[in-house]
Amino acid sequence: MANPPLTRALTRHLSQHLRRTSTRGQPIRHSSTHPSPPTQHDPFTLLSKPTWSVRQLLDPPTTTSQDTTTTTTTTTPPPQQPPSQEEEEITEQQLHHLLRLSALPPPSSESETSSLLSTLRAQLRFVRAVQQVPGASSVQPLAAIRDETAAGMREAEISLHTAGVKEALEQEEIWGRCRRPRRRRRVVGETGTGTAAEEKAAGEEWDVLGMATERVGRYFVVRSGGSGSVKEGGGNGKEGGSAASAAAAES
Amino acid sequence: MSRISTAQLAKYLLTGSITHRGCLHARFRMAATNRGFANDARVQRTTPTIPAVPFRKQLKDQNKADKASGNKRKKNVDNQTVPGWELTVGIEIHAQLNTNHKFFSPAATSFQDSPNRHVALFDLAVPGSQPLFQSETLIPAVRAAIALGCDIQTVSRFDRKHYFHWDQPSGYQITQYYHPFARDGRVSLYPRDGIAPADGDRVDIEIERVQLEQDTAKTTAIAGNVHWLDFNRVGVPLIEIITKPQIHHPATAAALVRKVQMLLAAVDACIFGMEAGGLRADVNVSVRRAGGAASPRTPLGTRTEIKNLSSFKAVEDAIIAERDRQIAILEAGGIVEGETRGWSLGSTETRRLRGKEGEVDYRYMPDPDLGPLVIADDLVARLADSMGILPDQEIDDLVGSYGLSTKDAMSLLTLDDGARVQYFYNVLDALEERLGLSHDASPASDQRHAQLAANWCLHELGKLTELSSDLAMTPDGECRVPSIDLAAILAHLHGRDITAKVAKELLWGVFRGEIPSGGVTQAIESNGLWFHELSEGEYADLADRVIQGEDKVLSEFLRFKQGKAKAYPQGKLMFLVGKMMRAGVEQRMDPSSAEKVMRARLESVYLPALEAS
């Protein structure tokens, strides 16, 4: 559970915030016996009783799969499950579909299928519980933890002073009567390939073709239509794709 | 007797010819007498003898037969609307950006370079490699978005679009699904861009979003299910331009793609067009019954997507074919399925590539390796200010200030990748200097010299070579006919010092290098090509000479004068002028002056003389 000093610091911060944002200058009292404001605003009360636990969500609850409204049981139930929870459970067909999409091998035995299914269902129950938190739908899902304060964004922004942009703008010329900017076309070498050996850009000096298990000249070779390929109805993203054999060929 | 084959028998009965294989000379003679049997009237000849019909008549008859049997394909121009149905089209355009480096790796972009030469570790998704956003790729992207009138979003994010294919080594494509970097733009189309006449004077197609994404590798299919991969193209930045479904005619759709290509090339965002493979279009087509005034609008019908169209004509043809197919299905009472279809050049119907059950679940997910893309206002402002004059405005300027026709202005802009119009400006500058005119201010009607220059830059220059590339036009606007020399020729022509015929000869001479640069006036001088026009009196004498014995023609003019004929006999006038030209010294005559003199003399001298007699 939460660290007691942390809880105190948190509640102190919360109460200060609540005081600052109270309407019409009415101070919010800490005492829980005061008739108004109602007790649910009291941070101490809020944080003193836990309303959920990870174990409760992961272990399948015994009675609450049908309950939606009960709040009086001694062990506080997990937040409401949607009434149609049964239909939303992952079926075996969906499991196979997900495994195909991820290019993972299908389960080899019944026990593997059932263990995969139960793990998946428990995880989804957990996720749905988090999504049921009031106000959760208005929060943007977290993609990565980055510095998104104003200062952090200013640092990350691409402006005229960013090195790459400055360099590229300097390499432009104004062309024609209409004064349109244009990137200076690179002069093509005599061989016609456009790049001499010494002109290799940064990041290109490594043995690319060494990565190929099969090659013809300077091309990677891939064979399609092999066995064990990931097929999906009419194709995976593009027509005529056969991904697994290709992935094997390239890795 | 051995059995005679049916072929031989048929040949004998129908055409009366006998194969002489294996016959000796004597038997041949006997067989020849037998041929009389075939001439018997009782034997029916069923082979018709083909009369010699002229080829043009054959084509016309073929056309008529096709139309009657219903096989004839309607021309696209006539096939823009189907009565009772409304077509709705949305377009997605993928354009390759013109940058030095790739999107997330420092490798260089290239075009038709040696395969697998510009590949970084991240492009091949080598384990442990991370994306590194190359900020210079923003410059053409932002320019493209500004040219399309979009609002640039300060913060946009990158997402992953997951699918497995050998041309996508990492198993996902980095795109901007949830938060694109530009929204809410607009492209205005006019009749000069080639929209359908039913769309009127102007169509505004709104652009819903413009997003950045990565390109995939190039695959060459070899026989035997083998594919060769070139990863130079992996990770090259693309922009995807998605329009709202507001297009209602196929020609307008093709016009939109053409205009977007022109705009992107003008702002240097995407310099390779559809033919070079730098621009691809996917089209979403749906039809619904056209609502009457009273009935409420029905919702849009199911849409099908046609992928990978690679030319403007293909866009128009594919939309027409798909619309007709969907209308046929709906009229027969069926349901249009939402599927993905393909089109190849020359086909009459789209073919199904993938049904709804084959649709891929892309599982879009924000890319955790990449931070948000934050575009500063100063960059956007600087790029917006420095775009120069855009093509629409340039055409308006050419038409407005110089009085060129819209068609001529558009041809100037599109020929030689925009170099022809630079050549025109160079010629015009030099011409104005020679004529002592100043640039601006005079209305378009006074700009005869500009129209002359445009005509010569387009048509006369075009007559010099088979291919326009043989002119060797540089991007700065110089070619094998230096602009100062063409200006010199036009200056003399404008001042009527030389005739048009002589001017064309001089152009030839300059093109072939016979006349050195700057030596036009000298060449005219040395070859005695100055136009010493006949005086008015000499024209009059010629006219008198020519009119002898042309009483019949004169009577035509009299009939018009007396009101018995409705139109002025212009043809007869030109016949007389032609006679004058042949009778006189051609180098000293100008047909328009001769016509003027003849017309005047007809009025004043010949007709009164005829009336009096």
Chai-1 contact restraints between the chains, C-beta under 6 A:
chainA,res_idxA,chainB,res_idxB,connection_type,confidence,min_distance_angstrom,max_distance_angstrom,comment,restraint_id
A,L101,B,D361,contact,1.0,0.0,6.0,A-B,restraint_1
A,A103,B,F164,contact,1.0,0.0,6.0,A-B,restraint_2
A,A143,B,P366,contact,1.0,0.0,6.0,A-B,restraint_3
A,A143,B,P368,contact,1.0,0.0,6.0,A-B,restraint_4
A,A144,B,P368,contact,1.0,0.0,6.0,A-B,restraint_5
A,R146,B,G371,contact,1.0,0.0,6.0,A-B,restraint_6
A,M153,B,V374,contact,1.0,0.0,6.0,A-B,restraint_7
A,A156,B,G371,contact,1.0,0.0,6.0,A-B,restraint_8
A,A156,B,V374,contact,1.0,0.0,6.0,A-B,restraint_9
A,E157,B,V374,contact,1.0,0.0,6.0,A-B,restraint_10
A,E157,B,A376,contact,1.0,0.0,6.0,A-B,restraint_11
A,I158,B,S135,contact,1.0,0.0,6.0,A-B,restraint_12
A,I158,B,L138,contact,1.0,0.0,6.0,A-B,restraint_13
A,I158,B,I375,contact,1.0,0.0,6.0,A-B,restraint_14
A,S159,B,A376,contact,1.0,0.0,6.0,A-B,restraint_15
A,S159,B,D378,contact,1.0,0.0,6.0,A-B,restraint_16
A,S159,B,L379,contact,1.0,0.0,6.0,A-B,restraint_17
A,L160,B,D378,contact,1.0,0.0,6.0,A-B,restraint_18
A,L160,B,L379,contact,1.0,0.0,6.0,A-B,restraint_19
A,L160,B,R382,contact,1.0,0.0,6.0,A-B,restraint_20
A,T162,B,S135,contact,1.0,0.0,6.0,A-B,restraint_21
A,G164,B,Q134,contact,1.0,0.0,6.0,A-B,restraint_22
A,G164,B,S135,contact,1.0,0.0,6.0,A-B,restraint_23
A,G164,B,E136,contact,1.0,0.0,6.0,A-B,restraint_24
A,V165,B,S135,contact,1.0,0.0,6.0,A-B,restraint_25
A,V165,B,E136,contact,1.0,0.0,6.0,A-B,restraint_26
A,A168,B,E136,contact,1.0,0.0,6.0,A-B,restraint_27
A,A168,B,I139,contact,1.0,0.0,6.0,A-B,restraint_28
A,G176,B,Q422,contact,1.0,0.0,6.0,A-B,restraint_29
A,R177,B,Y425,contact,1.0,0.0,6.0,A-B,restraint_30
A,C178,B,G388,contact,1.0,0.0,6.0,A-B,restraint_31
A,C178,B,I389,contact,1.0,0.0,6.0,A-B,restraint_32
A,C178,B,E394,contact,1.0,0.0,6.0,A-B,restraint_33
A,R179,B,G388,contact,1.0,0.0,6.0,A-B,restraint_34
A,R180,B,G388,contact,1.0,0.0,6.0,A-B,restraint_35
A,P181,B,S386,contact,1.0,0.0,6.0,A-B,restraint_36
A,R182,B,D268,contact,1.0,0.0,6.0,A-B,restraint_37
A,T193,B,D113,contact,1.0,0.0,6.0,A-B,restraint_38
A,T193,B,S114,contact,1.0,0.0,6.0,A-B,restraint_39
A,G194,B,D113,contact,1.0,0.0,6.0,A-B,restraint_40
A,A201,B,P106,contact,1.0,0.0,6.0,A-B,restraint_41
A,A201,B,A107,contact,1.0,0.0,6.0,A-B,restraint_42
A,A201,B,A108,contact,1.0,0.0,6.0,A-B,restraint_43
A,A202,B,P106,contact,1.0,0.0,6.0,A-B,restraint_44
A,G203,B,S105,contact,1.0,0.0,6.0,A-B,restraint_45
A,G203,B,P106,contact,1.0,0.0,6.0,A-B,restraint_46
A,G203,B,A107,contact,1.0,0.0,6.0,A-B,restraint_47
A,G203,B,A120,contact,1.0,0.0,6.0,A-B,restraint_48
A,E204,B,A107,contact,1.0,0.0,6.0,A-B,restraint_49
A,E204,B,H118,contact,1.0,0.0,6.0,A-B,restraint_50
A,V208,B,N116,contact,1.0,0.0,6.0,A-B,restraint_51
A,V208,B,V119,contact,1.0,0.0,6.0,A-B,restraint_52
A,M211,B,L124,contact,1.0,0.0,6.0,A-B,restraint_53
A,R218,B,P115,contact,1.0,0.0,6.0,A-B,restraint_54
A,R218,B,N116,contact,1.0,0.0,6.0,A-B,restraint_55
A,Y219,B,P115,contact,1.0,0.0,6.0,A-B,restraint_56
A,Y219,B,W228,contact,1.0,0.0,6.0,A-B,restraint_57
A,F220,B,L229,contact,1.0,0.0,6.0,A-B,restraint_58
A,V222,B,W166,contact,1.0,0.0,6.0,A-B,restraint_59
A,V222,B,H227,contact,1.0,0.0,6.0,A-B,restraint_60
A,V222,B,L229,contact,1.0,0.0,6.0,A-B,restraint_61
A,R223,B,N225,contact,1.0,0.0,6.0,A-B,restraint_62
A,R223,B,V226,contact,1.0,0.0,6.0,A-B,restraint_63
A,S224,B,N225,contact,1.0,0.0,6.0,A-B,restraint_64
A,G225,B,N225,contact,1.0,0.0,6.0,A-B,restraint_65
A,V230,B,F164,contact,1.0,0.0,6.0,A-B,restraint_66
A,G233,B,E357,contact,1.0,0.0,6.0,A-B,restraint_67
A,G233,B,G358,contact,1.0,0.0,6.0,A-B,restraint_68
A,G234,B,R354,contact,1.0,0.0,6.0,A-B,restraint_69
A,G234,B,G358,contact,1.0,0.0,6.0,A-B,restraint_70
A,G235,B,R354,contact,1.0,0.0,6.0,A-B,restraint_71
A,G235,B,G358,contact,1.0,0.0,6.0,A-B,restraint_72
A,N236,B,Y163,contact,1.0,0.0,6.0,A-B,restraint_73
A,N236,B,F164,contact,1.0,0.0,6.0,A-B,restraint_74
A,G237,B,Y163,contact,1.0,0.0,6.0,A-B,restraint_75
A,G237,B,H165,contact,1.0,0.0,6.0,A-B,restraint_76
A,G237,B,V360,contact,1.0,0.0,6.0,A-B,restraint_77
A,K238,B,H165,contact,1.0,0.0,6.0,A-B,restraint_78
A,E239,B,L353,contact,1.0,0.0,6.0,A-B,restraint_79
A,G241,B,H165,contact,1.0,0.0,6.0,A-B,restraint_80
A,A243,B,F164,contact,1.0,0.0,6.0,A-B,restraint_81
A,A246,B,W166,contact,1.0,0.0,6.0,A-B,restraint_82
